[in-house]
Amino acid sequence: MLSSNVHRMHLPREVIVGDRSLELIYEVCENLGFNRKVLIITGKITNRIAAQKVGKMLYNEGLKVDCHIVSSHIPTLNDVLEAEEAIEKFKPQVVFGIGGGTKIDVAKLSSAHKCVPFISVPTSASHDGMASPFASIKGLEKPSSIKAHSPIAVIADTSVIINVPYRFIASGCGDVISKFVSTLDWKLAHEKKNEYYAKYAASLALMSAQHIVENVNFFKPCSEEGVRVLLEALVSCGVAMGIAGTSKPCSGSEHLFSHALDLFSPNIALHGEQCGLGSIMMAKLHGIEWEMIRDALKKVGAPVTARDIGIPAELIVKALLKASTILPERYTILNEKCLTRKTAYDLAKSTGVID
Ligand SMILES: [Zn+2]
């Protein structure tokens, strides 16, 4: 019998990032032995942007292709169940998730439930779910992500992703920059609560954040190099979670703050934007150089104040106070500092998040 110390890592076998990488899709399928039947899970818009093209390429190579369109903007358990039905009916060898985060999450979770491998084809780069084994689905008891499985391949075409509004790219940077904080929270949980901690996975997540900071000058609208740097960082974050088997290397107190904002005011801003703002404040709580985080966010064009994204100051304070109760089992700096209304307000004010 295997020892309970055995650590299993589920990682992508192929990661392709680059200009017109979608054209390699058949080759990837062939290499992985998927030569008969594929199901594409996508959204209405992403179907037009990329999925139709992928379907046509595979069909022309002789594969049977079916397409399942997810119509909800925010994925729910019902969307996952419908996708599972489509998988059961069509019995594909592999499921493609083609779209922004939400469609990929539906494909990831439904394929995991049906034990069918999954290929991730992101059409946007606004957060780190594209290569991770975790999916965010709304309507569950907790706003945290649930474990699904890692994609067997990730194909990210920079010529597709470069066309999304720049705000999404900046948001993706915010999600990656937040790893300066999440890795510290994870380490803290290890030191204080003896939680499992994998230094290698934490280093990889941290390196992704450093990768953005070191290449900050590439981030501007229509910069292919910027998109490439961001995709590399996002894939590394996903791999860090795959190695760790938990989202902890990439999700700490700054993500709890973002989840709290979602609870009070869903869709007020993008996930990475909220995590970026949270990172500035949580970095100060950790006693690290929060100005470096704020400046990096500013340079990539991500919001650094509540005003930048139209969040009322009162909501920032409310979310700071709520954050530590969102996932009580996740130990972070918020458990150490126990914010009060006054200290939460002072924290937001002293970091310039509110004025
Ligand atoms: Zn995130």
Boltz pocket constraint, residues with backbone or C-beta under 6 A from the ligand:
constraints:
  - pocket:
      binder: B
      contacts: [[A, 127], [A, 128], [A, 175], [A, 250], [A, 251], [A, 255], [A, 271], [A, 275]]
      max_distance: 6.0
